Amino acid sequence: MTKQEKVDFTIQTLDELYPTIPIPLDHKDPYTLLIAVLLSAQSTDVRVNQITPLLFERADNPFDMVKLSVDEIREIIKPVGLSPMKSKGIHGLSQILIEKYNGEVPRNIELLEELPSVGHKTASVVVSQAFGIPAFPVDTHIHRLMFRWGFSNGKNVVQTERDAKRLFPKEIWNRLHLQVIWYGREYSPARGWNLEKDIITKTIGRKTVLDDYYKTKKSR
């Protein structure tokens, strides 16, 4: 298979498996999405979705959020981990949104990245999911699968994002990055991986990855 055929096979398979894509984090607008994505760093979407209703009941917009103290926010979000940093970030970015943007979330990746505790991935998720602007946020699943599929060298997420944007058509980035995440969770996880179920890797996977898989399986 040529590289392009592998890309086409991947897109086709993901479209068949995920014709409609559920959004992993519960939210109702750009602000609540921004907070949910920030909370999801080094946590699970399931855990975040358990905590955000409690937080948003108290404050689901920047004006109400700044009325809470950093300690109050921290107490609510403690179960998602990294709460000291995240609570400061949530309070700080809410203040900036009020002062600079009339409480609105900017639609620009660079402006979002200027907000406290908002990195490139968080900013990319917000512009793609809240505003429909093409972006390709790379999480651990995408990073792992781009390497397994031979589409990127796995050196770092910056390179993975660059390769993904080069290989896949811009008009499907927003859909595709979510499809890859769901596929990674269901068919190609880091642990407990069963290659027989993982049709994409089994068909187009990097030779060294497949060799390692079979070698490890044999030695068990």
Salt bridges, closest charged atoms under 4 A:
ASP15 OD1 - ARG175 NE 3.13
ASP45 OD2 - ARG185 NH2 2.42
ASP60 OD2 - LYS28 NZ 2.56
ASP64 OD1 - LYS67 NZ 3.36
GLU72 OE2 - ARG58 NH2 3.59
GLU75 OE1 - LYS78 NZ 3.49
GLU113 OE2 - HIS120 ND1 2.48
GLU114 OE1 - LYS100 NZ 3.84
GLU161 OE1 - HIS120 NE2 2.89
GLU161 OE2 - LYS165 NZ 2.91
ASP163 OD1 - ARG166 NH2 3.04
GLU196 OE1 - LYS202 NZ 2.87
ASP211 OD2 - LYS207 NZ 2.79
